[in-house]
Amino acid sequence: MPNIWSEEFGAAADAPIVLVMGSMSQGILWPDAFVGRLVAGGRRVIRYDHRDTGMSDVVDFSKDPYTWDDIKDDVLRVMDAHGLDSAHLVCHSAGGLLGQLIAVERPERVRTLTVIASSPLGGGEGAVLMRALMGEPQPEGSLPEPTPEFVAFYREVIAAPPPRDRRERIERMIAEDRVLHGTGLPFDEDASRRLAERVYDRARDLDAAANHRLAAAAKPGFEPVGVLHRIEAPTLVVEGTHEPAKPGHGAVIAERIPGARLMTVKGMGHTLPPEVHAELAGAVLAHTA
């Protein structure tokens, strides 16, 4: 099994929070300042890099293929490595799918669940995205599709040649960050550049993250359908008013998980900018109290 890089903050005796980032994303996309607020609130916080991202091991997918079930099991491996029988899971984007599935399959390991900027497990979000990119109509009952700006950007990315060097890669990362940030809050390009440079420089192999797409294709039925009613963990669902990738998906999650609470953050898109840290950290601290 690949080695998974992780780090923890706070006192060992404090209630543990495991931060689960989205597909192809390093753990440092959980902002340091946000993590600091959770630690100051009396939490032991753990963040980690998914396999094939950041400082975790790079997998030769042709020799050792894996699925999103394996990426999900990595969450439990991180918990085991830190001596945690259970923890509060705080999950972002595709990490929210992992958190929902763990809460279904291993309820004894999830104290509470927080899902941010995510989609409902079994909702077919990936198919909705592909139809949007291909300009195909969405069947009745599908999840809402991404914003036109989001679709236009990724169509351009698909058609464009790969970046030739570090500078071009970082510029594309900033452009992507701008789209994901949404239009509700000012975009800090300097901060985005610093984060992109950090992501680039700490990655063992930045291109290896694309293996997450291969993992999804290796088991298209990763997401079970019609199981969210089985989640027993107290659940907080968070969505920004300017979510570009999964607009309206949070309400669907909250509707399908018994007792789940939906929190809407004004101005927030798909990222975690400084303007939302206080509100978001406060909600997570209250939810995990």
C-alpha positions as CSV (number, residue, x, y, z in Angstrom):
1,M,0.0,0.0,0.0
2,P,1.3,3.5,-0.7
3,N,2.6,5.6,2.2
4,I,0.3,8.5,3.0
5,W,1.8,11.8,4.2
6,S,-0.1,13.4,7.1
7,E,0.4,16.0,9.8
8,E,-1.4,16.8,13.0
9,F,-1.9,20.0,15.1
10,G,-3.2,20.5,18.6
11,A,-3.2,18.6,21.8
12,A,-3.5,14.8,21.6
13,A,-6.2,14.8,24.3
14,D,-8.5,17.1,22.2
15,A,-11.3,15.9,20.1
16,P,-9.9,14.8,16.7
17,I,-10.9,16.2,13.4
18,V,-9.7,14.6,10.2
19,L,-9.8,16.9,7.2
20,V,-10.5,15.1,3.9
21,M,-9.7,17.1,0.7
22,G,-11.2,16.6,-2.7
23,S,-10.1,14.7,-5.8
24,M,-6.5,15.3,-7.1
25,S,-6.0,17.8,-4.2
26,Q,-3.3,18.1,-1.6
27,G,-4.1,18.4,2.1
28,I,-2.6,21.8,2.3
29,L,-5.6,23.2,0.4
30,W,-7.1,23.2,3.9
31,P,-5.8,26.7,4.7
32,D,-3.3,27.0,7.6
33,A,-5.3,29.8,9.1
34,F,-8.5,27.7,9.0
35,V,-6.7,24.8,10.7
36,G,-5.3,27.2,13.3
37,R,-8.8,28.4,14.2
38,L,-9.9,24.8,14.8
39,V,-6.8,24.1,16.9
40,A,-7.4,27.3,18.9
41,G,-11.0,26.0,19.5
42,G,-9.6,22.9,21.2
43,R,-9.4,20.4,18.4
44,R,-6.7,17.9,17.4
45,V,-6.6,18.4,13.6
46,I,-5.2,16.0,11.0
47,R,-4.8,16.8,7.3
48,Y,-3.1,14.5,4.7
49,D,-2.3,14.2,1.1
50,H,-4.3,11.6,-0.9
51,R,-2.2,9.0,-2.7
52,D,-0.7,10.4,-5.9
53,T,-0.8,13.9,-4.6
54,G,1.6,16.1,-2.7
55,M,4.1,14.2,-0.5
56,S,2.2,10.9,-0.4
57,D,3.5,8.0,-2.5
58,V,3.1,8.0,-6.3
59,V,1.5,4.9,-7.6
60,D,2.4,3.2,-10.9
61,F,-1.3,2.8,-11.9
62,S,-0.5,0.4,-14.8
63,K,1.1,-2.0,-12.4
64,D,-1.0,-1.4,-9.3
65,P,-4.4,0.0,-10.3
66,Y,-6.7,1.2,-7.6
67,T,-10.3,2.5,-7.2
68,W,-12.0,5.2,-5.2
69,D,-12.7,2.5,-2.6
70,D,-9.0,2.4,-2.0
71,I,-8.8,6.2,-1.7
72,K,-11.7,6.0,0.8
73,D,-9.8,3.3,2.8
74,D,-6.8,5.6,3.0
75,V,-8.9,7.9,5.2
76,L,-9.3,5.0,7.7
77,R,-5.6,4.2,7.4
78,V,-4.7,7.8,8.3
79,M,-7.0,7.5,11.3
80,D,-5.4,4.2,12.3
81,A,-1.9,5.7,12.0
82,H,-2.9,8.5,14.4
83,G,-4.4,6.0,16.8
84,L,-8.0,7.1,16.2
85,D,-10.9,4.6,16.6
86,S,-13.2,7.4,15.5
87,A,-13.0,11.1,14.6
88,H,-15.0,14.0,13.3
89,L,-14.8,14.0,9.5
90,V,-14.7,17.4,7.8
91,C,-14.7,16.9,4.0
92,H,-14.5,19.0,0.9
93,S,-15.8,18.4,-2.6
94,A,-15.1,14.8,-3.6
95,G,-13.8,14.3,-0.1
96,G,-17.4,14.7,0.9
97,L,-18.3,11.6,-1.1
98,L,-15.6,9.7,0.9
99,G,-17.0,11.0,4.2
100,Q,-20.5,10.1,3.3
101,L,-19.5,6.5,2.3
102,I,-17.5,6.0,5.4
103,A,-20.5,7.2,7.5
104,V,-22.6,4.6,5.7
105,E,-20.2,1.7,5.9
106,R,-18.3,2.4,9.1
107,P,-20.6,4.5,11.3
108,E,-18.7,3.6,14.5
109,R,-15.7,5.5,13.1
110,V,-17.6,8.8,12.4
111,R,-18.4,11.0,15.4
112,T,-19.8,13.8,13.2
113,L,-19.8,14.5,9.5
114,T,-19.2,17.9,7.9
115,V,-19.5,18.1,4.1
116,I,-18.4,21.3,2.3
117,A,-18.9,22.1,-1.4
118,S,-19.8,18.5,-2.2
119,S,-22.4,16.4,-3.9
120,P,-24.7,13.6,-2.6
121,L,-23.3,10.1,-2.6
122,G,-24.9,8.2,-5.5
123,G,-26.2,11.4,-7.2
124,G,-24.2,10.9,-10.4
125,E,-22.4,14.2,-10.2
126,G,-19.6,13.0,-12.4
127,A,-22.1,12.1,-15.2
128,V,-23.7,15.5,-14.8
129,L,-20.4,17.2,-15.3
130,M,-19.5,15.2,-18.3
131,R,-22.8,16.0,-20.0
132,A,-22.3,19.6,-19.3
133,L,-18.9,19.6,-20.8
134,M,-20.1,17.8,-23.9
135,G,-23.1,20.1,-24.2
136,E,-25.6,17.2,-23.8
137,P,-29.0,17.7,-22.1
138,Q,-29.4,16.5,-18.6
139,P,-32.1,13.9,-17.9
140,E,-35.0,14.9,-15.7
141,G,-34.1,14.6,-12.0
142,S,-30.4,15.2,-12.5
143,L,-28.4,17.3,-10.1
144,P,-27.9,20.9,-11.1
145,E,-25.1,21.3,-13.5
146,P,-22.0,23.6,-13.1
147,T,-22.2,27.3,-13.9
148,P,-21.5,28.4,-17.6
149,E,-18.2,30.0,-16.5
150,F,-17.1,26.7,-15.0
151,V,-18.0,24.7,-18.0
152,A,-16.4,27.2,-20.4
153,F,-13.1,27.1,-18.5
154,Y,-12.8,23.3,-18.4
155,R,-13.7,23.1,-22.1
156,E,-10.7,25.3,-22.8
157,V,-8.5,23.3,-20.5
158,I,-9.5,20.0,-22.3
159,A,-8.7,21.6,-25.7
160,A,-5.5,23.3,-24.7
161,P,-2.0,21.7,-24.9
162,P,-0.4,20.7,-21.6
163,P,1.6,23.3,-19.8
164,R,5.3,23.3,-20.9
165,D,7.0,24.3,-17.7
166,R,6.5,25.4,-14.0
167,R,5.5,28.9,-14.9
168,E,2.7,27.8,-17.3
169,R,1.5,25.2,-14.9
170,I,1.2,27.7,-12.1
171,E,-0.6,30.2,-14.3
172,R,-3.1,27.5,-15.2
173,M,-3.5,26.6,-11.5
174,I,-4.2,30.3,-10.7
175,A,-6.8,30.5,-13.5
176,E,-8.5,27.4,-12.2
177,D,-8.5,28.8,-8.7
178,R,-10.1,32.0,-9.9
179,V,-13.0,30.0,-11.5
180,L,-13.5,27.8,-8.5
181,H,-13.4,30.8,-6.2
182,G,-16.5,32.1,-7.8
183,T,-17.7,35.7,-8.2
184,G,-19.0,36.4,-4.7
185,L,-15.8,37.6,-3.1
186,P,-12.7,39.5,-4.3
187,F,-10.1,37.1,-5.8
188,D,-6.6,37.4,-4.2
189,E,-4.3,36.5,-7.1
190,D,-1.1,36.9,-5.0
191,A,-2.4,34.5,-2.4
192,S,-3.4,32.1,-5.1
193,R,0.0,32.2,-6.7
194,R,1.7,31.5,-3.3
195,L,-0.5,28.5,-2.8
196,A,0.0,27.2,-6.4
197,E,3.8,27.5,-6.0
198,R,3.6,25.6,-2.7
199,V,1.4,22.9,-4.3
200,Y,3.8,22.6,-7.3
201,D,7.0,22.5,-5.3
202,R,5.9,19.9,-2.7
203,A,4.5,17.4,-5.2
204,R,6.5,14.3,-5.8
205,D,4.8,14.2,-9.3
206,L,2.1,16.7,-10.0
207,D,0.8,14.7,-13.0
208,A,0.2,11.6,-10.9
209,A,-2.9,13.2,-9.5
210,A,-4.6,12.3,-12.8
211,N,-4.6,8.7,-11.6
212,H,-7.7,9.7,-9.5
213,R,-9.6,9.9,-12.8
214,L,-8.3,6.5,-13.8
215,A,-9.5,5.2,-10.4
216,A,-13.0,6.5,-11.0
217,A,-13.1,4.8,-14.4
218,A,-11.8,1.6,-12.9
219,K,-15.0,1.3,-10.8
220,P,-17.8,3.4,-12.2
221,G,-20.2,2.1,-9.5
222,F,-18.1,3.3,-6.6
223,E,-21.0,5.4,-5.3
224,P,-23.9,3.3,-4.0
225,V,-27.4,4.7,-4.7
226,G,-30.1,5.3,-2.1
227,V,-28.1,4.8,1.0
228,L,-27.8,8.3,2.6
229,H,-30.8,7.6,4.8
230,R,-28.5,5.2,6.7
231,I,-26.1,7.9,7.9
232,E,-26.5,8.2,11.7
233,A,-23.7,10.7,12.4
234,P,-24.8,14.3,13.0
235,T,-24.2,16.0,9.7
236,L,-23.5,19.6,8.7
237,V,-23.7,20.4,5.0
238,V,-22.1,23.7,3.9
239,E,-22.5,25.3,0.5
240,G,-21.5,28.8,-0.7
241,T,-23.9,31.1,-2.4
242,H,-21.6,31.3,-5.4
243,E,-20.7,27.7,-5.7
244,P,-19.7,27.2,-9.4
245,A,-19.0,23.4,-9.6
246,K,-21.9,21.9,-7.6
247,P,-24.5,24.6,-7.2
248,G,-27.5,23.4,-5.2
249,H,-26.0,20.0,-4.4
250,G,-25.7,20.8,-0.7
251,A,-29.4,21.1,-0.3
252,V,-29.9,17.6,-1.9
253,I,-27.4,16.1,0.6
254,A,-29.1,17.7,3.6
255,E,-32.5,16.5,2.3
256,R,-31.4,12.9,2.0
257,I,-29.5,12.6,5.3
258,P,-31.8,12.4,8.3
259,G,-31.4,15.3,10.6
260,A,-28.7,17.0,8.5
261,R,-28.4,20.8,8.7
262,L,-27.7,23.0,5.7
263,M,-25.5,26.0,6.2
264,T,-25.2,28.6,3.4
265,V,-22.1,30.8,3.4
266,K,-22.5,34.2,1.7
267,G,-20.1,34.9,-1.1
268,M,-18.2,31.5,-0.9
269,G,-17.6,29.6,-4.1
270,H,-15.9,26.2,-4.2
271,T,-12.7,27.3,-2.3
272,L,-11.9,28.3,1.3
273,P,-10.8,32.0,1.2
274,P,-9.9,33.9,4.3
275,E,-13.2,35.8,4.3
276,V,-15.1,32.6,5.3
277,H,-12.7,31.1,7.8
278,A,-14.2,32.6,10.9
279,E,-17.8,31.6,10.0
280,L,-16.8,28.2,8.8
281,A,-14.5,27.3,11.7
282,G,-17.1,28.5,14.1
283,A,-19.7,26.2,12.6
284,V,-17.4,23.2,12.6
285,L,-16.4,23.9,16.2
286,A,-20.0,24.1,17.3
287,H,-20.9,21.0,15.3
288,T,-18.1,18.9,16.8
289,A,-18.6,20.1,20.3
